[in-house]
Structure formats: C-alpha cells, structure tokens
Amino acid sequence: MRSPRRCSRNGCPRQAVATLTYVYNESTAVVGPLAAFAEPHTYDLCEPHARSLTAPRGWDVVRHEGEFEPPPPTTDDLVALAEAVREAARPA
C-alpha cells in the first residue's frame, strides 16, 4: 500500500492535509486543501503547520477556512489492502 504524503517541514512526521503554494508576483502564500498530486514548487503541510504558517513581511497569507481533511484512500490503496487481507487469511 502506498504511504500517505508527509508534511514537508523538516522533522515533521505527520500526514499532509494541506498544500502551500507561493504566488510570487502577488507576494501571496496560499494554503489550501491537499492537492491531488504532489507538484514541484508546492509544499505539503500537516494541519498544525498549515494553521500556523506565517509569510514574510509584506506578503499576504490566503488560508482555507474550512477543516483540513486527510485525502480519501484511492482505489490502488483499497486493492492493496484487500490483497494484504487475502494473503494474511490464507492457510500456512
């Protein structure tokens, strides 16, 4: 089974639930729900880091106001889990 994406902050072991994107030409940091795919130049954040992010002086932070939810399992995750359960249930 694929491991969940982790927070990009150094040393943080938590699961990512938000994505941080910098919009340089507008001096804005945008923190929104976790993007479907990890993209270059974006950062995955756990909830505590997403909520406490600050931006450099002169920059604005646009933050998602709702709850940050972990992503739902993908079909690949469910298939891998079903195969692992079948394998564990087989007689030795």
ZIWOQUI-V626489 format. One record per helix or strand. SS is the DSSP state (@ for helix, = for strand). FROM is the first residue (numbers start at 0). TO is the last residue. If there is no record, write none. Layout:
BEGIN
ss:from:to
SS:FROM:TO
SS:FROM:TO
END
This chain:
BEGIN
ss:from:to
=:5:5
=:14:14
=:17:22
@:23:25
=:27:32
=:41:44
@:46:51
=:59:62
@:74:88
END
